Amino acid sequence: MKKILICGYKGFIGRYLYNELKKKFIVHKFSSNIKNDKNKYIEQIIKNNKPDYFLYLSFVKKPKENKDIFINMKLPKMILNVLEKNNYNCKFIYFSSISVLFKNYENIYISQKKISEHNIATYRNVSIIRMPLILSNHIEGDLKKLNKFVNFFSFVSLIPFRGSNLNYINIDTLVRTILKIINSEQKYKYYNLIGKKNIYLYEIAKSISKNKLCVFIPTDFIFKILLSKISPALIGINYKKEIFLKEIETRNTKNIYV
């Protein structure tokens, strides 16, 4: 039975993935909150568990401290250095974002994902999975943040209009796709996951609004002019036009439509 180490198991995606993986594999948790000798901790955990796969999902979307920068950009490379130094035949899977392929937009989240990809791309046994927006049937993940805005007032719902035309996949579909990638004999450097459907942000907001009275906020105009580095979901990006996937599919890249 395959052995897996997972870092980022407490997050929205990590929880779903961990719960499903442990039904089929031997799964151990790896904490990114390393307080003492970092290299020693990494070496000890890997030596004790001897993983066939290392899944790295940890990421701080709004980094403010050095420990956040460490988790986002330094820790993945440190783990790979330990794996290579000790000749472990372990597949390292890094979870990134499809937004790194945006041609005309970037914020700190996207730029740090790009740097992380660049830092690890040359290592052997590395795959990078780029995900779109991930939604579930519950108020969690990015929906939880949107819910705080939409239902901030008890008597009215605030609806960002129109927002971006977002590509998305359901969390259950994501988990099934990850399992297929792990079990597949084809090993690509990059996996671009693309949902078969797009949805406007205001449609998502309306679906979670708790009030009959809705006020539509023209976020496309406000955020494009005043807060250009806000979440790309808010500023009216059309993902179909912003990302040209056919241009980048190569022998090292697999586009998966789910």
Secondary structure, 3 states (H helix, E strand, C coil): CCEEEEECCCCHHHHHHHHHHCCCCEEEEECCCCCCCHHHHHHHHHHHHCCCEEEECCCCCCCCCHHHHHHHHHHHHHHHHHHHHCCCCCEEEEEEEHHHHCCCCCCHHHHHHHHHHHHHCCCCCEEEEEECEEECCCCCCHHHHHHHHHCCCCCCEEEECCCCEEEEEEHHHHHHHHHHHHHCCCCCCEEEEECCEEEEHHHHHHHHCCCCCEEEECHHHHHHHCCCCCCCCCCCCEHHHHCCHHHCCCCCEEEEEC
